[in-house]
Amino acid sequence: MKNKMKVSKTILKRIKNVTSNGKVIVMSTSAQHLASNKSKRRRMAAKNYVTMAPGDVSKIKKLI
């Protein structure tokens, strides 16, 4: 019997959803780190959910 790969817990925390078409929804970056140096408009824009780049999706799906 083969050993199964464990699910990466850190990846699961970063992913919001996987759509039926296979797109991975994640929180956009730069929302929290060094936020005091960023304008409010920039911080609010960074809190939106975005789709992950197609090149990264294949790597992420192996870890899920």
Secondary structure, DSSP 8 states (H G I E B T S, - for coil): --------HHHHHHEEEE-TTS-EEEE-SSSSTTGGGS-HHHHHHTTSEEE--HHHHHHHHHH-
